[in-house]
Amino acid sequence: MRVLIALMGFAESTKQRLLNEDDGLSTAELLGNAALAIGALVIIWGALQIAGVNIVGWIEDQVTGS
């Protein structure tokens, strides 16, 4: 009887632990990360424009081979 009670307790504690785990990423976390990445790219692009680096012109030169 004690073994059965112990097994039931183990099963219940395992179930509770599995229900309370937060292993995955939620949609809100993924969207937040994407927004931060886009914001960082915009800031970097703006800083390079202020510094006088023309990224679009450089890419065009690389594609056209000039």
Backbone hydrogen bonds, N-H to C=O, Kabsch-Sander energy under -0.5 kcal/mol:
donor,donor_aa,acceptor,acceptor_aa,energy
5,I,1,M,-2.3
6,A,2,R,-2.5
7,L,3,V,-2.6
8,M,4,L,-2.3
9,G,5,I,-2.4
10,F,6,A,-2.5
11,A,7,L,-2.6
12,E,8,M,-2.3
13,S,9,G,-2.6
14,T,10,F,-2.3
15,K,11,A,-2.3
16,Q,12,E,-2.4
17,R,13,S,-2.2
18,L,14,T,-2.4
19,L,15,K,-2.2
20,N,16,Q,-1.5
21,E,17,R,-0.6
21,E,18,L,-0.6
30,L,26,S,-2.1
31,L,27,T,-2.7
32,G,28,A,-2.3
33,N,29,E,-2.3
34,A,30,L,-2.2
35,A,31,L,-2.4
36,L,32,G,-2.3
37,A,33,N,-2.2
38,I,34,A,-2.4
39,G,35,A,-2.5
40,A,36,L,-2.4
41,L,37,A,-2.3
42,V,38,I,-2.3
43,I,39,G,-2.2
44,I,40,A,-2.6
45,W,41,L,-2.7
46,G,42,V,-2.5
47,A,43,I,-2.4
48,L,44,I,-2.3
49,Q,45,W,-2.1
50,I,46,G,-2.2
51,A,47,A,-1.9
52,G,48,L,-0.5
52,G,49,Q,-0.8
53,V,48,L,-2.7
54,N,52,G,-0.6
55,I,53,V,-1.1
58,W,54,N,-1.9
59,I,55,I,-2.6
60,E,56,V,-2.4
61,D,57,G,-2.3
62,Q,58,W,-2.0
63,V,59,I,-2.3
64,T,60,E,-2.7
65,G,61,D,-1.4
66,S,61,D,-0.8
